[in-house]
Amino acid sequence: MTLRHYFTLVDTMARMSLKADAARFFFGYLWWILEPLLYVAVFYVVFEVILGSRRGDFLVFLMCGKLTFIWLSKSVNQASRSIVASKGLIGKIDVPKSLFPMATIQEGLYKQASVFLLLFVVLWWQGYGVSASWAWLLPVVVVNYLVIVGLSLFGAFLVCVAFDFSMLISLGMIFLLFTSGIFWDVRDLPDPAMTETVLAVNPVAFIIDAYRQVLMEGTAPDPVHLGLLGAGAAALVAAGLLLLRRASRFLALKAITA
């Protein structure tokens, strides 16, 4: 299979899944927007209405964090289960096993495009104008995507080895939800050293902070940190693809017998 055929098949599988998913719901494609909005609404009620965040820009602050985190958490959770979920097809034809998580990630990418559009509309509504710093949005999104792909490929391998890993991955996403500054600002920590530590050891926290720096503060994220994170994520993607390729027969057997 050529690289062109590979990516064409990934895109076709993603589009077919999107159509099938939309057909199951009354509101169809509107759920691409409604679901993340409902997540934001729940967190807004808890942390702004009930607890009182004391931030005048909390809605935009929350949306920048939660809408980008949903992309990562849903993609990794779903892609990690994609090979096992496709055992019927895997039992009939021999295809690269990375097709299944990559198609799931592509599906999430289509949905996230509409979510980013929503976020831009809210930013405009709240008075945030486009600035030169927005040029950094593309590299931040690319690094975000590479992190998603890398985690998903290894997650898909682990879930094939033992389905119990799917539970651990879900718990890991919950851990990241509370430790990555979704509804609190990592830069508000009383100890600056702790802020630097969180941003250094938690790539999700750094990515979310980078989105806020670009979209809300009009400043560029740390280019060195972003570059190192991107290089590490790219290496993780390469290792994940190699692992799934070399373990193709093993994964097929594990998926079929799961």
C-alpha positions in Angstrom: 0.0 0.0 0.0 1.4 3.3 -1.1 1.5 6.3 1.2 -1.1 8.1 -0.9 -3.5 5.1 -0.7 -2.9 4.8 3.0 -3.9 8.4 3.7 -6.8 8.2 1.2 -8.1 5.1 3.0 -7.7 6.8 6.4 -9.7 9.8 5.2 -12.4 7.6 3.7 -12.8 5.6 6.8 -13.0 8.8 8.9 -15.7 10.3 6.6 -17.8 7.1 6.6 -17.6 6.9 10.4 -18.7 10.6 10.7 -21.7 10.0 8.4 -22.7 6.9 10.3 -22.3 8.6 13.6 -24.4 11.6 12.5 -27.2 9.4 11.2 -27.7 7.9 14.7 -28.7 11.2 16.3 -31.6 13.5 15.7 -29.4 16.6 15.7 -26.8 14.9 13.5 -23.7 17.0 12.8 -24.8 19.7 15.2 -23.5 17.4 18.0 -20.0 18.3 16.8 -20.7 21.7 18.4 -23.3 20.9 21.0 -21.3 18.3 22.8 -18.2 20.5 23.6 -20.6 23.4 24.4 -22.4 21.2 27.0 -19.0 20.2 28.5 -18.1 23.9 28.8 -21.5 24.8 30.3 -21.1 22.2 33.0 -17.7 23.5 34.0 -18.8 27.1 33.8 -21.7 26.5 36.1 -19.5 24.8 38.7 -16.5 27.0 38.6 -18.0 30.4 37.8 -21.6 30.4 39.0 -21.2 28.2 42.1 -17.6 28.6 43.2 -16.9 32.0 41.6 -13.7 32.0 39.6 -13.0 35.8 40.1 -11.9 36.0 36.4 -13.7 38.4 34.1 -12.6 36.4 31.1 -13.4 32.9 32.6 -15.6 31.9 29.8 -13.0 32.4 27.1 -10.3 31.0 29.5 -12.3 27.9 30.1 -13.2 27.4 26.4 -9.5 27.7 25.3 -8.6 24.9 27.8 -11.6 22.6 27.6 -12.3 22.7 23.9 -8.7 21.8 23.1 -8.5 19.1 25.9 -11.7 17.4 24.6 -9.9 16.9 21.3 -7.0 15.1 22.9 -9.0 13.1 25.5 -11.7 11.8 23.1 -9.2 11.1 20.3 -6.9 9.1 22.5 -9.7 7.2 24.3 -11.4 6.2 21.1 -8.3 5.6 19.0 -6.9 3.3 21.7 -9.9 1.0 21.3 -10.1 1.2 17.5 -8.1 -1.9 16.7 -10.0 -4.1 19.1 -13.3 -2.5 17.9 -12.4 -3.5 14.3 -11.7 -7.1 14.9 -14.4 -8.2 12.5 -12.6 -6.5 9.6 -9.1 -7.4 10.9 -10.2 -11.1 10.8 -11.0 -10.9 7.1 -8.2 -8.7 5.5 -4.6 -7.9 6.3 -4.2 -4.1 6.5 -1.8 -1.9 8.4 -3.1 -1.8 12.0 -2.3 1.8 12.3 -5.1 2.5 9.9 -7.7 2.2 12.6 -6.3 4.6 15.2 -5.4 7.1 12.4 -8.9 7.0 11.0 -10.3 7.7 14.4 -7.9 10.6 14.9 -8.8 12.0 11.5 -12.5 11.8 12.5 -11.7 13.8 15.6 -9.7 16.3 13.5 -12.8 17.0 11.3 -14.9 17.6 14.4 -12.2 19.8 16.0 -12.1 22.1 12.9 -15.7 23.1 13.6 -14.9 23.5 17.3 -12.0 25.8 16.6 -14.4 27.9 14.4 -16.7 28.1 17.3 -13.9 29.2 19.6 -12.8 31.9 17.1 -16.4 33.3 17.0 -16.5 33.4 20.8 -13.2 35.2 20.9 -14.4 37.8 18.4 -17.7 38.2 20.4 -15.7 38.8 23.6 -13.5 41.4 21.9 -10.3 39.5 21.2 -8.9 40.6 17.9 -6.6 38.8 15.5 -2.9 39.7 16.2 0.4 38.7 14.8 0.8 36.2 17.5 -1.9 34.1 15.9 0.7 32.9 13.4 1.9 30.7 16.3 -1.5 28.9 16.3 -0.5 26.6 13.4 2.6 25.2 15.1 0.7 24.8 18.4 -2.0 22.8 16.6 0.5 20.7 14.8 2.3 19.8 18.0 -1.1 19.1 19.7 -1.9 16.8 16.8 1.4 14.9 17.0 0.9 14.4 20.7 -2.5 12.9 20.1 -1.2 10.6 17.4 1.7 9.4 19.4 -0.4 8.7 22.5 -3.1 7.0 20.4 -0.8 4.6 18.6 0.8 3.4 21.8 -2.6 3.3 23.5 -4.0 1.1 20.6 -1.1 -1.3 21.0 -1.6 -1.6 24.8 -5.3 -2.1 24.6 -4.7 -4.9 22.1 -2.3 -6.5 24.5 -4.8 -6.3 27.4 -8.1 -4.5 27.3 -7.6 -3.4 30.9 -5.3 -0.7 29.6 -8.4 1.1 28.2 -9.5 1.7 31.7 -6.1 3.0 32.7 -6.0 5.3 29.7 -9.4 6.7 30.6 -8.2 7.3 34.2 -5.1 9.0 32.8 -7.2 11.4 30.8 -9.2 12.3 34.0 -5.8 12.8 35.8 -4.7 15.2 33.0 -8.1 17.0 33.1 -7.4 18.0 36.7 -3.7 18.6 36.4 -3.4 20.5 33.1 -4.9 23.8 34.0 -8.3 23.4 32.2 -10.3 25.4 34.8 -7.4 26.9 36.7 -4.4 28.9 35.5 -1.1 27.3 35.9 0.5 30.8 35.9 -1.5 31.7 39.0 0.3 29.1 41.2 1.9 30.9 44.2 5.3 29.3 43.5 6.8 30.3 40.1 9.1 27.3 40.3 6.0 25.0 40.5 4.5 26.7 37.5 7.7 26.0 35.5 7.7 22.4 36.8 4.1 21.8 35.7 4.7 23.3 32.3 7.9 21.2 31.9 6.6 17.8 33.0 3.1 18.0 31.7 2.9 18.5 27.9 -0.8 18.9 27.9 -0.6 21.8 30.4 2.0 23.5 28.2 -0.1 23.1 25.0 -3.2 24.5 26.7 -1.2 27.4 28.1 0.2 28.0 24.6 -3.3 28.3 23.2 -4.1 30.9 25.8 -0.9 32.8 25.3 -1.6 33.0 21.6 -5.4 33.6 21.6 -5.9 35.6 24.8 -2.6 37.3 25.7 -1.4 37.9 22.2 2.0 36.6 22.9 4.1 33.7 21.5 4.6 30.5 23.4 8.2 29.4 24.4 9.5 28.4 20.9 12.3 26.2 22.3 9.8 24.3 24.5 7.3 24.0 21.7 10.0 22.8 19.3 11.3 20.2 21.8 7.8 19.0 22.5 7.1 18.7 18.8 10.3 16.8 18.2 9.5 14.4 21.0 6.0 13.9 19.8 7.2 13.2 16.3 9.6 10.6 17.6 6.8 9.0 19.5 4.6 8.9 16.4 7.5 7.2 14.4 8.0 4.7 17.2 4.3 4.0 17.4 4.0 3.4 13.7 7.0 1.1 13.7 5.7 -0.8 16.7 2.3 -1.4 15.1 3.9 -2.4 11.8 6.2 -5.0 13.4 3.6 -6.4 15.7 0.9 -6.6 13.0 0.3 -10.3 13.2 0.4 -10.4 16.9 -2.1 -7.5 17.2 -4.4 -9.2 14.7 -4.5 -12.3 16.8 -5.0 -10.4 20.0 -7.8 -8.3 18.5 -9.6 -11.3 17.1 -9.5 -13.2 20.4 -10.3 -10.2 22.6 
